[in-house]
């Protein structure tokens, strides 16, 4: 989309916003030789908020080979 003035944006604000939503192409506005953009924000996955934790003590491969009997489950019954 070609750069537009703030006055042009005011006259067709809803059309410009709908165009950005439909196409994903940012709208560029010029004001006093500065450029601004109206950009569609991408939805983030809830999984992006997860932080990695280093909570395994020892070798993780040992957990793959672990058998239930090794947990000492019989002793806890």
HTML snippet that shows the backbone in 3Dmol.js (N, CA, C, O; Angstrom):
<script src="https://3Dmol.org/build/3Dmol-min.js"></script>
<div id="view" style="width:600px;height:400px;position:relative"></div>
<script>
const pdb = `
ATOM      1  N   UNK A   1       0.839  -1.167   0.000  1.00  0.00           N
ATOM      2  CA  UNK A   1       0.000   0.000   0.000  1.00  0.00           C
ATOM      3  C   UNK A   1       0.893   1.242   0.000  1.00  0.00           C
ATOM      4  O   UNK A   1       1.882   1.304   0.730  1.00  0.00           O
ATOM      5  N   UNK A   2       0.539   2.218  -0.817  1.00  0.00           N
ATOM      6  CA  UNK A   2       1.320   3.458  -0.895  1.00  0.00           C
ATOM      7  C   UNK A   2       1.139   4.277   0.381  1.00  0.00           C
ATOM      8  O   UNK A   2       0.082   4.221   1.010  1.00  0.00           O
ATOM      9  N   UNK A   3       2.166   5.037   0.765  1.00  0.00           N
ATOM     10  CA  UNK A   3       2.032   5.888   1.938  1.00  0.00           C
ATOM     11  C   UNK A   3       0.892   6.894   1.762  1.00  0.00           C
ATOM     12  O   UNK A   3       0.684   7.416   0.667  1.00  0.00           O
ATOM     13  N   UNK A   4       0.165   7.160   2.831  1.00  0.00           N
ATOM     14  CA  UNK A   4      -0.937   8.122   2.786  1.00  0.00           C
ATOM     15  C   UNK A   4      -0.772   9.125   3.904  1.00  0.00           C
ATOM     16  O   UNK A   4      -0.079   8.877   4.891  1.00  0.00           O
ATOM     17  N   UNK A   5      -1.416  10.256   3.733  1.00  0.00           N
ATOM     18  CA  UNK A   5      -1.362  11.288   4.770  1.00  0.00           C
ATOM     19  C   UNK A   5      -2.332  10.919   5.888  1.00  0.00           C
ATOM     20  O   UNK A   5      -3.177  10.037   5.737  1.00  0.00           O
ATOM     21  N   UNK A   6      -2.190  11.603   6.988  1.00  0.00           N
ATOM     22  CA  UNK A   6      -3.070  11.369   8.118  1.00  0.00           C
ATOM     23  C   UNK A   6      -4.511  11.782   7.787  1.00  0.00           C
ATOM     24  O   UNK A   6      -5.467  11.168   8.260  1.00  0.00           O
ATOM     25  N   UNK A   7      -4.648  12.828   6.971  1.00  0.00           N
ATOM     26  CA  UNK A   7      -5.980  13.270   6.545  1.00  0.00           C
ATOM     27  C   UNK A   7      -6.649  12.208   5.685  1.00  0.00           C
ATOM     28  O   UNK A   7      -7.837  11.932   5.853  1.00  0.00           O
ATOM     29  N   UNK A   8      -5.898  11.611   4.765  1.00  0.00           N
ATOM     30  CA  UNK A   8      -6.454  10.542   3.921  1.00  0.00           C
ATOM     31  C   UNK A   8      -6.830   9.338   4.768  1.00  0.00           C
ATOM     32  O   UNK A   8      -7.848   8.695   4.515  1.00  0.00           O
ATOM     33  N   UNK A   9      -6.024   9.031   5.765  1.00  0.00           N
ATOM     34  CA  UNK A   9      -6.346   7.924   6.659  1.00  0.00           C
ATOM     35  C   UNK A   9      -7.639   8.202   7.417  1.00  0.00           C
ATOM     36  O   UNK A   9      -8.480   7.315   7.566  1.00  0.00           O
ATOM     37  N   UNK A  10      -7.795   9.423   7.892  1.00  0.00           N
ATOM     38  CA  UNK A  10      -8.995   9.796   8.635  1.00  0.00           C
ATOM     39  C   UNK A  10     -10.247   9.622   7.767  1.00  0.00           C
ATOM     40  O   UNK A  10     -11.286   9.184   8.261  1.00  0.00           O
ATOM     41  N   UNK A  11     -10.153   9.958   6.493  1.00  0.00           N
ATOM     42  CA  UNK A  11     -11.299   9.878   5.595  1.00  0.00           C
ATOM     43  C   UNK A  11     -11.716   8.438   5.294  1.00  0.00           C
ATOM     44  O   UNK A  11     -12.894   8.174   5.051  1.00  0.00           O
ATOM     45  N   UNK A  12     -10.773   7.521   5.309  1.00  0.00           N
ATOM     46  CA  UNK A  12     -11.104   6.133   4.963  1.00  0.00           C
ATOM     47  C   UNK A  12     -10.498   5.134   5.955  1.00  0.00           C
ATOM     48  O   UNK A  12      -9.993   4.082   5.565  1.00  0.00           O
ATOM     49  N   UNK A  13     -10.557   5.477   7.213  1.00  0.00           N
ATOM     50  CA  UNK A  13      -9.940   4.650   8.262  1.00  0.00           C
ATOM     51  C   UNK A  13     -10.466   3.224   8.262  1.00  0.00           C
ATOM     52  O   UNK A  13      -9.677   2.279   8.291  1.00  0.00           O
ATOM     53  N   UNK A  14     -11.777   3.050   8.230  1.00  0.00           N
ATOM     54  CA  UNK A  14     -12.345   1.709   8.323  1.00  0.00           C
ATOM     55  C   UNK A  14     -11.994   0.865   7.099  1.00  0.00           C
ATOM     56  O   UNK A  14     -11.756  -0.336   7.227  1.00  0.00           O
ATOM     57  N   UNK A  15     -11.960   1.477   5.916  1.00  0.00           N
ATOM     58  CA  UNK A  15     -11.582   0.746   4.703  1.00  0.00           C
ATOM     59  C   UNK A  15     -10.116   0.311   4.775  1.00  0.00           C
ATOM     60  O   UNK A  15      -9.771  -0.805   4.385  1.00  0.00           O
ATOM     61  N   UNK A  16      -9.263   1.201   5.275  1.00  0.00           N
ATOM     62  CA  UNK A  16      -7.830   0.881   5.373  1.00  0.00           C
ATOM     63  C   UNK A  16      -7.619  -0.262   6.368  1.00  0.00           C
ATOM     64  O   UNK A  16      -6.875  -1.200   6.083  1.00  0.00           O
ATOM     65  N   UNK A  17      -8.261  -0.192   7.518  1.00  0.00           N
ATOM     66  CA  UNK A  17      -8.099  -1.233   8.533  1.00  0.00           C
ATOM     67  C   UNK A  17      -8.642  -2.565   8.013  1.00  0.00           C
ATOM     68  O   UNK A  17      -8.016  -3.608   8.203  1.00  0.00           O
ATOM     69  N   UNK A  18      -9.802  -2.532   7.359  1.00  0.00           N
ATOM     70  CA  UNK A  18     -10.348  -3.770   6.791  1.00  0.00           C
ATOM     71  C   UNK A  18      -9.415  -4.356   5.738  1.00  0.00           C
ATOM     72  O   UNK A  18      -9.281  -5.576   5.643  1.00  0.00           O
ATOM     73  N   UNK A  19      -8.767  -3.501   4.947  1.00  0.00           N
ATOM     74  CA  UNK A  19      -7.817  -3.974   3.921  1.00  0.00           C
ATOM     75  C   UNK A  19      -6.606  -4.642   4.571  1.00  0.00           C
ATOM     76  O   UNK A  19      -6.133  -5.677   4.102  1.00  0.00           O
ATOM     77  N   UNK A  20      -6.109  -4.043   5.650  1.00  0.00           N
ATOM     78  CA  UNK A  20      -4.954  -4.625   6.356  1.00  0.00           C
ATOM     79  C   UNK A  20      -5.335  -5.984   6.946  1.00  0.00           C
ATOM     80  O   UNK A  20      -4.551  -6.930   6.882  1.00  0.00           O
ATOM     81  N   UNK A  21      -6.532  -6.082   7.516  1.00  0.00           N
ATOM     82  CA  UNK A  21      -6.983  -7.349   8.094  1.00  0.00           C
ATOM     83  C   UNK A  21      -7.148  -8.407   7.006  1.00  0.00           C
ATOM     84  O   UNK A  21      -6.766  -9.562   7.197  1.00  0.00           O
ATOM     85  N   UNK A  22      -7.710  -8.017   5.880  1.00  0.00           N
ATOM     86  CA  UNK A  22      -7.988  -8.968   4.797  1.00  0.00           C
ATOM     87  C   UNK A  22      -6.713  -9.456   4.109  1.00  0.00           C
ATOM     88  O   UNK A  22      -6.576 -10.648   3.835  1.00  0.00           O
ATOM     89  N   UNK A  23      -5.784  -8.547   3.830  1.00  0.00           N
ATOM     90  CA  UNK A  23      -4.597  -8.903   3.049  1.00  0.00           C
ATOM     91  C   UNK A  23      -3.362  -9.171   3.899  1.00  0.00           C
ATOM     92  O   UNK A  23      -2.471  -9.911   3.481  1.00  0.00           O
ATOM     93  N   UNK A  24      -3.302  -8.575   5.090  1.00  0.00           N
ATOM     94  CA  UNK A  24      -2.103  -8.706   5.916  1.00  0.00           C
ATOM     95  C   UNK A  24      -1.011  -7.733   5.518  1.00  0.00           C
ATOM     96  O   UNK A  24       0.067  -7.740   6.112  1.00  0.00           O
ATOM     97  N   UNK A  25      -1.273  -6.885   4.508  1.00  0.00           N
ATOM     98  CA  UNK A  25      -0.297  -5.895   4.053  1.00  0.00           C
ATOM     99  C   UNK A  25      -0.423  -4.648   4.924  1.00  0.00           C
ATOM    100  O   UNK A  25      -1.513  -4.087   5.034  1.00  0.00           O
ATOM    101  N   UNK A  26       0.673  -4.201   5.548  1.00  0.00           N
ATOM    102  CA  UNK A  26       0.601  -3.030   6.423  1.00  0.00           C
ATOM    103  C   UNK A  26       0.240  -1.761   5.654  1.00  0.00           C
ATOM    104  O   UNK A  26       0.596  -1.615   4.484  1.00  0.00           O
ATOM    105  N   UNK A  27      -0.465  -0.848   6.313  1.00  0.00           N
ATOM    106  CA  UNK A  27      -0.760   0.476   5.759  1.00  0.00           C
ATOM    107  C   UNK A  27       0.291   1.442   6.296  1.00  0.00           C
ATOM    108  O   UNK A  27       0.601   1.430   7.488  1.00  0.00           O
ATOM    109  N   UNK A  28       0.835   2.276   5.419  1.00  0.00           N
ATOM    110  CA  UNK A  28       1.888   3.220   5.795  1.00  0.00           C
ATOM    111  C   UNK A  28       1.303   4.629   5.809  1.00  0.00           C
ATOM    112  O   UNK A  28       0.634   5.041   4.861  1.00  0.00           O
ATOM    113  N   UNK A  29       1.558   5.357   6.881  1.00  0.00           N
ATOM    114  CA  UNK A  29       1.086   6.724   7.042  1.00  0.00           C
ATOM    115  C   UNK A  29       2.290   7.626   7.189  1.00  0.00           C
ATOM    116  O   UNK A  29       3.229   7.307   7.919  1.00  0.00           O
ATOM    117  N   UNK A  30       2.266   8.753   6.498  1.00  0.00           N
ATOM    118  CA  UNK A  30       3.348   9.730   6.620  1.00  0.00           C
ATOM    119  C   UNK A  30       2.842  10.957   7.359  1.00  0.00           C
ATOM    120  O   UNK A  30       1.754  11.466   7.090  1.00  0.00           O
ATOM    121  N   UNK A  31       3.657  11.416   8.293  1.00  0.00           N
ATOM    122  CA  UNK A  31       3.314  12.618   9.067  1.00  0.00           C
ATOM    123  C   UNK A  31       4.611  13.321   9.421  1.00  0.00           C
ATOM    124  O   UNK A  31       5.441  12.768  10.143  1.00  0.00           O
ATOM    125  N   UNK A  32       4.795  14.543   8.918  1.00  0.00           N
ATOM    126  CA  UNK A  32       6.002  15.348   9.190  1.00  0.00           C
ATOM    127  C   UNK A  32       7.276  14.562   8.908  1.00  0.00           C
ATOM    128  O   UNK A  32       8.175  14.508   9.746  1.00  0.00           O
ATOM    129  N   UNK A  33       7.350  13.968   7.757  1.00  0.00           N
ATOM    130  CA  UNK A  33       8.487  13.167   7.267  1.00  0.00           C
ATOM    131  C   UNK A  33       8.790  11.941   8.143  1.00  0.00           C
ATOM    132  O   UNK A  33       9.892  11.395   8.089  1.00  0.00           O
ATOM    133  N   UNK A  34       7.822  11.517   8.938  1.00  0.00           N
ATOM    134  CA  UNK A  34       7.930  10.275   9.706  1.00  0.00           C
ATOM    135  C   UNK A  34       6.950   9.278   9.115  1.00  0.00           C
ATOM    136  O   UNK A  34       5.884   9.656   8.629  1.00  0.00           O
ATOM    137  N   UNK A  35       7.312   8.012   9.156  1.00  0.00           N
ATOM    138  CA  UNK A  35       6.436   6.962   8.653  1.00  0.00           C
ATOM    139  C   UNK A  35       5.976   6.068   9.795  1.00  0.00           C
ATOM    140  O   UNK A  35       6.758   5.666  10.657  1.00  0.00           O
ATOM    141  N   UNK A  36       4.690   5.774   9.771  1.00  0.00           N
ATOM    142  CA  UNK A  36       4.092   4.869  10.746  1.00  0.00           C
ATOM    143  C   UNK A  36       3.390   3.765   9.987  1.00  0.00           C
ATOM    144  O   UNK A  36       3.037   3.940   8.820  1.00  0.00           O
ATOM    145  N   UNK A  37       3.184   2.639  10.630  1.00  0.00           N
ATOM    146  CA  UNK A  37       2.521   1.513   9.980  1.00  0.00           C
ATOM    147  C   UNK A  37       1.363   1.012  10.840  1.00  0.00           C
ATOM    148  O   UNK A  37       1.442   0.965  12.067  1.00  0.00           O
ATOM    149  N   UNK A  38       0.302   0.644  10.158  1.00  0.00           N
ATOM    150  CA  UNK A  38      -0.783  -0.107  10.794  1.00  0.00           C
ATOM    151  C   UNK A  38      -0.554  -1.547  10.381  1.00  0.00           C
ATOM    152  O   UNK A  38      -0.669  -1.893   9.205  1.00  0.00           O
ATOM    153  N   UNK A  39      -0.232  -2.381  11.352  1.00  0.00           N
ATOM    154  CA  UNK A  39       0.176  -3.751  11.072  1.00  0.00           C
ATOM    155  C   UNK A  39      -0.751  -4.713  11.803  1.00  0.00           C
ATOM    156  O   UNK A  39      -1.141  -4.475  12.946  1.00  0.00           O
ATOM    157  N   UNK A  40      -1.095  -5.795  11.128  1.00  0.00           N
ATOM    158  CA  UNK A  40      -1.904  -6.842  11.734  1.00  0.00           C
ATOM    159  C   UNK A  40      -1.034  -7.639  12.696  1.00  0.00           C
ATOM    160  O   UNK A  40      -0.001  -8.181  12.304  1.00  0.00           O
ATOM    161  N   UNK A  41      -1.449  -7.708  13.941  1.00  0.00           N
ATOM    162  CA  UNK A  41      -0.673  -8.445  14.936  1.00  0.00           C
ATOM    163  C   UNK A  41      -1.016  -9.924  14.838  1.00  0.00           C
ATOM    164  O   UNK A  41      -2.187 -10.300  14.813  1.00  0.00           O
ATOM    165  N   UNK A  42       0.004 -10.747  14.784  1.00  0.00           N
ATOM    166  CA  UNK A  42      -0.187 -12.189  14.689  1.00  0.00           C
ATOM    167  C   UNK A  42      -0.581 -12.733  16.053  1.00  0.00           C
ATOM    168  O   UNK A  42      -0.044 -12.315  17.079  1.00  0.00           O
ATOM    169  N   UNK A  43      -1.516 -13.664  16.055  1.00  0.00           N
ATOM    170  CA  UNK A  43      -1.904 -14.301  17.303  1.00  0.00           C
ATOM    171  C   UNK A  43      -0.782 -15.226  17.757  1.00  0.00           C
ATOM    172  O   UNK A  43      -0.239 -16.008  16.976  1.00  0.00           O
ATOM    173  N   UNK A  44      -0.455 -15.116  19.019  1.00  0.00           N
ATOM    174  CA  UNK A  44       0.586 -15.983  19.568  1.00  0.00           C
ATOM    175  C   UNK A  44      -0.062 -17.230  20.152  1.00  0.00           C
ATOM    176  O   UNK A  44      -1.170 -17.191  20.688  1.00  0.00           O
ATOM    177  N   UNK A  45       0.641 -18.302  20.035  1.00  0.00           N
ATOM    178  CA  UNK A  45       0.194 -19.545  20.636  1.00  0.00           C
ATOM    179  C   UNK A  45       0.388 -19.454  22.147  1.00  0.00           C
ATOM    180  O   UNK A  45       1.331 -18.818  22.619  1.00  0.00           O
ATOM    181  N   UNK A  46      -0.491 -20.079  22.892  1.00  0.00           N
ATOM    182  CA  UNK A  46      -0.331 -20.112  24.343  1.00  0.00           C
ATOM    183  C   UNK A  46       0.960 -20.826  24.727  1.00  0.00           C
ATOM    184  O   UNK A  46       1.534 -20.563  25.783  1.00  0.00           O
ATOM    185  N   UNK A  47       1.408 -21.725  23.866  1.00  0.00           N
ATOM    186  CA  UNK A  47       2.646 -22.456  24.161  1.00  0.00           C
ATOM    187  C   UNK A  47       3.873 -21.555  24.073  1.00  0.00           C
ATOM    188  O   UNK A  47       4.914 -21.868  24.650  1.00  0.00           O
ATOM    189  N   UNK A  48       3.757 -20.419  23.344  1.00  0.00           N
ATOM    190  CA  UNK A  48       4.884 -19.493  23.257  1.00  0.00           C
ATOM    191  C   UNK A  48       5.198 -18.846  24.604  1.00  0.00           C
ATOM    192  O   UNK A  48       6.306 -18.350  24.807  1.00  0.00           O
ATOM    193  N   UNK A  49       4.233 -18.847  25.528  1.00  0.00           N
ATOM    194  CA  UNK A  49       4.446 -18.255  26.846  1.00  0.00           C
ATOM    195  C   UNK A  49       5.195 -19.179  27.800  1.00  0.00           C
ATOM    196  O   UNK A  49       5.645 -18.747  28.861  1.00  0.00           O
ATOM    197  N   UNK A  50       5.328 -20.443  27.428  1.00  0.00           N
ATOM    198  CA  UNK A  50       6.033 -21.385  28.296  1.00  0.00           C
ATOM    199  C   UNK A  50       7.517 -21.080  28.345  1.00  0.00           C
ATOM    200  O   UNK A  50       8.132 -20.739  27.334  1.00  0.00           O
ATOM    201  N   UNK A  51       8.074 -21.205  29.522  1.00  0.00           N
ATOM    202  CA  UNK A  51       9.512 -21.000  29.692  1.00  0.00           C
ATOM    203  C   UNK A  51      10.158 -22.348  29.935  1.00  0.00           C
ATOM    204  O   UNK A  51       9.616 -23.161  30.684  1.00  0.00           O
ATOM    205  N   UNK A  52      11.305 -22.608  29.322  1.00  0.00           N
ATOM    206  CA  UNK A  52      11.965 -23.892  29.552  1.00  0.00           C
ATOM    207  C   UNK A  52      12.472 -23.998  30.996  1.00  0.00           C
ATOM    208  O   UNK A  52      12.947 -23.025  31.581  1.00  0.00           O
ATOM    209  N   UNK A  53      12.356 -25.188  31.537  1.00  0.00           N
ATOM    210  CA  UNK A  53      12.830 -25.452  32.895  1.00  0.00           C
ATOM    211  C   UNK A  53      13.829 -26.603  32.851  1.00  0.00           C
ATOM    212  O   UNK A  53      13.608 -27.618  32.190  1.00  0.00           O
ATOM    213  N   UNK A  54      14.911 -26.423  33.554  1.00  0.00           N
ATOM    214  CA  UNK A  54      15.908 -27.485  33.649  1.00  0.00           C
ATOM    215  C   UNK A  54      15.629 -28.239  34.940  1.00  0.00           C
ATOM    216  O   UNK A  54      16.247 -27.973  35.971  1.00  0.00           O
ATOM    217  N   UNK A  55      14.682 -29.194  34.878  1.00  0.00           N
ATOM    218  CA  UNK A  55      14.241 -29.848  36.114  1.00  0.00           C
ATOM    219  C   UNK A  55      14.626 -31.320  36.178  1.00  0.00           C
ATOM    220  O   UNK A  55      14.322 -31.980  37.171  1.00  0.00           O
ATOM    221  N   UNK A  56      15.275 -31.850  35.170  1.00  0.00           N
ATOM    222  CA  UNK A  56      15.693 -33.253  35.213  1.00  0.00           C
ATOM    223  C   UNK A  56      17.087 -33.323  35.806  1.00  0.00           C
ATOM    224  O   UNK A  56      18.031 -32.721  35.294  1.00  0.00           O
ATOM    225  N   UNK A  57      17.199 -34.072  36.902  1.00  0.00           N
ATOM    226  CA  UNK A  57      18.509 -34.257  37.531  1.00  0.00           C
ATOM    227  C   UNK A  57      19.082 -35.559  37.002  1.00  0.00           C
ATOM    228  O   UNK A  57      18.483 -36.621  37.170  1.00  0.00           O
ATOM    229  N   UNK A  58      20.216 -35.480  36.377  1.00  0.00           N
ATOM    230  CA  UNK A  58      20.845 -36.676  35.823  1.00  0.00           C
ATOM    231  C   UNK A  58      20.666 -36.737  34.313  1.00  0.00           C
ATOM    232  O   UNK A  58      20.390 -35.732  33.659  1.00  0.00           O
ATOM    233  N   UNK A  59      20.829 -37.922  33.787  1.00  0.00           N
ATOM    234  CA  UNK A  59      20.771 -38.144  32.349  1.00  0.00           C
ATOM    235  C   UNK A  59      19.323 -38.417  31.926  1.00  0.00           C
ATOM    236  O   UNK A  59      18.714 -39.350  32.449  1.00  0.00           O
ATOM    237  N   UNK A  60      18.753 -37.643  31.004  1.00  0.00           N
ATOM    238  CA  UNK A  60      17.379 -37.874  30.559  1.00  0.00           C
ATOM    239  C   UNK A  60      17.182 -39.234  29.903  1.00  0.00           C
ATOM    240  O   UNK A  60      16.078 -39.776  29.931  1.00  0.00           O
ATOM    241  N   UNK A  61      18.214 -39.780  29.327  1.00  0.00           N
ATOM    242  CA  UNK A  61      18.108 -41.093  28.690  1.00  0.00           C
ATOM    243  C   UNK A  61      17.807 -42.188  29.713  1.00  0.00           C
ATOM    244  O   UNK A  61      17.212 -43.208  29.365  1.00  0.00           O
ATOM    245  N   UNK A  62      18.211 -41.988  30.973  1.00  0.00           N
ATOM    246  CA  UNK A  62      17.901 -42.962  32.017  1.00  0.00           C
ATOM    247  C   UNK A  62      16.395 -43.054  32.255  1.00  0.00           C
ATOM    248  O   UNK A  62      15.899 -44.115  32.636  1.00  0.00           O
ATOM    249  N   UNK A  63      15.672 -41.979  32.042  1.00  0.00           N
ATOM    250  CA  UNK A  63      14.220 -41.983  32.224  1.00  0.00           C
ATOM    251  C   UNK A  63      13.530 -42.804  31.133  1.00  0.00           C
ATOM    252  O   UNK A  63      12.489 -43.411  31.383  1.00  0.00           O
ATOM    253  N   UNK A  64      14.092 -42.826  29.947  1.00  0.00           N
ATOM    254  CA  UNK A  64      13.501 -43.584  28.841  1.00  0.00           C
ATOM    255  C   UNK A  64      13.572 -45.073  29.134  1.00  0.00           C
ATOM    256  O   UNK A  64      12.644 -45.814  28.806  1.00  0.00           O
ATOM    257  N   UNK A  65      14.649 -45.514  29.741  1.00  0.00           N
ATOM    258  CA  UNK A  65      14.868 -46.930  30.000  1.00  0.00           C
ATOM    259  C   UNK A  65      14.300 -47.384  31.354  1.00  0.00           C
ATOM    260  O   UNK A  65      14.386 -48.564  31.693  1.00  0.00           O
ATOM    261  N   UNK A  66      13.725 -46.462  32.123  1.00  0.00           N
ATOM    262  CA  UNK A  66      13.243 -46.759  33.462  1.00  0.00           C
ATOM    263  C   UNK A  66      12.040 -47.699  33.428  1.00  0.00           C
ATOM    264  O   UNK A  66      11.130 -47.521  32.619  1.00  0.00           O
ATOM    265  N   UNK A  67      12.040 -48.680  34.294  1.00  0.00           N
ATOM    266  CA  UNK A  67      10.941 -49.629  34.424  1.00  0.00           C
ATOM    267  C   UNK A  67      10.164 -49.303  35.690  1.00  0.00           C
ATOM    268  O   UNK A  67      10.724 -48.772  36.649  1.00  0.00           O
ATOM    269  N   UNK A  68       8.869 -49.622  35.691  1.00  0.00           N
ATOM    270  CA  UNK A  68       8.002 -49.287  36.815  1.00  0.00           C
ATOM    271  C   UNK A  68       8.510 -49.933  38.103  1.00  0.00           C
ATOM    272  O   UNK A  68       8.428 -49.319  39.166  1.00  0.00           O
ATOM    273  N   UNK A  69       9.018 -51.123  38.033  1.00  0.00           N
ATOM    274  CA  UNK A  69       9.489 -51.821  39.238  1.00  0.00           C
ATOM    275  C   UNK A  69      10.645 -51.069  39.892  1.00  0.00           C
ATOM    276  O   UNK A  69      10.868 -51.209  41.095  1.00  0.00           O
ATOM    277  N   UNK A  70      11.370 -50.287  39.132  1.00  0.00           N
ATOM    278  CA  UNK A  70      12.513 -49.548  39.672  1.00  0.00           C
ATOM    279  C   UNK A  70      12.086 -48.346  40.500  1.00  0.00           C
ATOM    280  O   UNK A  70      12.918 -47.760  41.192  1.00  0.00           O
ATOM    281  N   UNK A  71      10.820 -47.962  40.450  1.00  0.00           N
ATOM    282  CA  UNK A  71      10.340 -46.821  41.228  1.00  0.00           C
ATOM    283  C   UNK A  71      10.205 -47.188  42.704  1.00  0.00           C
ATOM    284  O   UNK A  71      10.093 -46.303  43.552  1.00  0.00           O
ATOM    285  N   UNK A  72      10.215 -48.449  43.008  1.00  0.00           N
ATOM    286  CA  UNK A  72       9.996 -48.885  44.383  1.00  0.00           C
ATOM    287  C   UNK A  72       8.528 -48.843  44.736  1.00  0.00           C
ATOM    288  O   UNK A  72       8.161 -48.602  45.886  1.00  0.00           O
ATOM    289  N   UNK A  73       7.691 -49.080  43.743  1.00  0.00           N
ATOM    290  CA  UNK A  73       6.246 -48.998  43.956  1.00  0.00           C
ATOM    291  C   UNK A  73       5.745 -50.057  44.931  1.00  0.00           C
ATOM    292  O   UNK A  73       4.835 -49.795  45.718  1.00  0.00           O
ATOM    293  N   UNK A  74       6.327 -51.244  44.885  1.00  0.00           N
ATOM    294  CA  UNK A  74       5.870 -52.299  45.792  1.00  0.00           C
ATOM    295  C   UNK A  74       6.071 -51.888  47.251  1.00  0.00           C
ATOM    296  O   UNK A  74       5.276 -52.269  48.110  1.00  0.00           O
ATOM    297  N   UNK A  75       7.094 -51.136  47.535  1.00  0.00           N
ATOM    298  CA  UNK A  75       7.384 -50.713  48.912  1.00  0.00           C
ATOM    299  C   UNK A  75       6.378 -49.660  49.396  1.00  0.00           C
ATOM    300  O   UNK A  75       6.165 -49.515  50.599  1.00  0.00           O
ATOM    301  N   UNK A  76       5.766 -48.933  48.469  1.00  0.00           N
ATOM    302  CA  UNK A  76       4.839 -47.851  48.842  1.00  0.00           C
ATOM    303  C   UNK A  76       3.408 -48.341  48.961  1.00  0.00           C
ATOM    304  O   UNK A  76       2.531 -47.545  49.297  1.00  0.00           O
ATOM    305  N   UNK A  77       3.128 -49.608  48.702  1.00  0.00           N
ATOM    306  CA  UNK A  77       1.749 -50.114  48.768  1.00  0.00           C
ATOM    307  C   UNK A  77       1.329 -50.428  50.161  1.00  0.00           C
ATOM    308  O   UNK A  77       0.198 -50.863  50.381  1.00  0.00           O
TER     309      UNK A  77
END
`;
const viewer = $3Dmol.createViewer("view");
viewer.addModel(pdb, "pdb");
viewer.setStyle({}, {cartoon: {color: "spectrum"}});
viewer.zoomTo();
viewer.render();
</script>
